[in-house]
Amino acid sequence: MEQYPELEQFIGAYFIEDFDIFGETIEEIALCYKRVAGTARIQQACLEMDKFIADNKVGADVAFAERWGSFDPALWGHTTASFFDELKRILNCPRIA
């Protein structure tokens, strides 16, 4: 069973080679997802981003590359953690204390 099903949908569908059909920036692409995903799916994606980072504390960048190799957050000036932080900001994810 997929560990991160909504994140797989989000990253796998929106941050692909043809990402520009959704937008030119991370914010534009994430807002496109936000418009169609609905509250429950957005909340799930937020939880899965936190889980992915927790599950891959030391090697998040390597784990991200292995899973979604066609998209590299470093090319956009981000680590995996900072990329997820940016997505969570755009999606208005609740903060987990």
N, C-alpha and C positions, 0 to 999 in steps of 0.2 A: 504494500500500500504506500502511496506517495506521502512523504512526511510533510510536504509543504504544498498542498494542492492549489490553494488560491494564489500563492506566490508564483507557483509554476505557471498558472494562467496569466498572471499579471506580467511577470518578466518575460516569460516565453512567448507571449502574444504581442506585447507592446514594445519591448526593447529588443527588437530583432533587426536583421539587416535592413529591412524596409521601414524602420522606425519613423522615417520622415512622413509617412502617410498619417501619423498620429500627431506629429509636431516636430519642431526643430530643437526644442530644449527639453530638459528633464521635466520642468514644470508643465510645459504644454502637453507632453506625453502622459504624465501622471493625471493631469486634469481631464484628459480624454477618457482614461480608464475610470476616473471618479464619476464622470457623467453617466456611464453605463453600468457600473458595477453594483450600485446600491449599498446601503449602510451595512448590511450583514457581511457582504463580501469584503468591503473595505476594512471592517473590524477584523475579519479573519486574516486578511493580508498583513495588517499591522501586527497581530499576534504572531504570525509566522515569521515576519522579519526579526522580531525579538527572539523567537525560538531559534532561528537560523544562526544568529550571532551567538546565542548562549551555547548552542550545540557545536559551534566551530570557533571557540574563543581564540585559539592561537592561529588557526589557519583559515579564517573566513574568506580571505581573498583567493586562496587556492581552491577552497570548496566551491566558491561562487564560479570561478573559471571552469571547474570540472562540470558543473551543472548547467551553466548558461554561458558557455565559451564564446558564443557569437557576439556577446555584449561585454565590454570591458569598462567598468566604472572609472578606471585610471585614465582612460582616454578623455574623460569628461572632468578630470581633476578630482576624483574621489577614490577613497578606499571603499570596500564593501560597506563597512560600518557607516561612513559619512554619506554614502549614497542612500542607504536605508534611512538614515536620519533625515535626509532631504525629502525622500518620499513620504516619510511619516509626517513631516511638517506640512507638506502640500496636501496630504490626505486628511489632515487634522486628526491624527491618531491620538487616542488618549495616552497620557503619560503613565508609565508603570513605575510605581515607587519602589 
